[in-house]
Amino acid sequence: MGEALVSANPISFLGGVDSNTGRVVDETLDINGANVKGKVLIFPNGKGSTVGSYVIYSLKRFGNHPVALVNREADPVTVVGCAMAKIPLVDRLNLDPVINVKTGAKVLVDGFQGLLKVLE
């Protein structure tokens, strides 16, 4: 459970998110300057280098990780990063999370059941 941070744009973790702080540093993103730490990070899909998996892992290692990730359709880089870091990830939901969830909403993610529920 956590507060949603929603981006309408695909995210490249390599060069897009600072693992030392959790801050989004990609100036082209609509969530530039936001911090992913403790958030449920919702975005369409990942993009970019396979090193992005290690950035997700580093976010966890440094304690700056999102509590869960939600994608329209997860890409291999995001899947591997979440698996290595043991961060719940859900995708391919019945409703588009990028459109139907707003930043700041309290949400519950169940990675085992593939569930996203908006609580408020």
N, C-alpha and C positions, 0 to 999 in steps of 0.2 A: 504494500500500500504506500502511496506517496502522492505528491503533487505533480501534475502533468506539466511537461515542458514540450510544446509541440512546434515542430518545424514543417513547413510545407515543402522544404527542399531536401534532396538526398544529402547525406553527410559523409564526408571523407574524414575519418578519424585522424589519419596521418596529415598533419598540417592544419587540421580543422578544430581539434580539441587539445588543449594543453593538459597532459596527464599529471603534471606537477600541481596544478591548481583546479582542474575540472572546468575551466573556463573555455567557452567556445571562442576561438580566435579567427575563424574564417570570416572575413569581412563581407563575403558575398551571401552569407546565410542570414535569414530573417531572425535568427536567435543569437546573432553575434553579440558577445559580451555577457550572455547568460551563463550560469554555472549549472552543470549537469549533476553535481554532487547531491545525492539523496533524492533525485527527481525520477519520475517515470518518463524517460525520453522517448517521444513518439515522433517518427519521421517516415517518409515513404520507403526508403531503402538506403543502404550504404553505397558508397562508390569509392573508387581509387585503389591504391596499393594494398597488397596483402599485409604490409606492415601495419595497417590499420587494426588488424587483430591484436597485435602486440600493444598498441596504444590502449585498446579497451582493457586488456590484461593489466597494463601499467596503471590505468585509472583505478582499478581494484586494488592493486598492490600498494598504491599511495593513499588509498582511502578516499579518493575523489570520484568514485563511480556512481552512475545512476543505479537506483534500486531495481530497475527493470527497463527493458527496451521493448518497444512495440513498433512493428513495421507493417506497411501494406503487404510487402513481399520481401522477406529477408534475403540478403545476398550472402554468399559464402564467407566473405570477410567478417561480417557482423556475426554470423552464426558461430564461426570458429572463435572469435574474440569472446563472445558470451560464454561459450562452452569452457574455454580455458579459465575465464574469470569467475565462472559459476554465477553468472548474472542471468536471471530469467529473461526469456525472449519469447514473444508471441507474434504471429503474423497470420495473414490470410483470414482475417476475421470477417464476419457477415456484414458488419458496418465498417465503413472506412474510418479508421481512428484519426487520420489527419484532418478530416473534415468534421467529424462528430464529437471530438474532444477539444476543449479549449485549454490553453495554458492557464495554470492555476487551479484547475479542477482537481478534486481529490479522487483518485482512481485506485482500484484494486486489480492486480495482475496475478493470475495463476498460471504459471508456466507449464504445469503438469496437465491441466485441463484445456489450455489454450484459451483462456478467458480474460477479458478486459471488462471491468464494470465501473461505470462512473457513479461515484457515491454522492457527489454534490456538485 
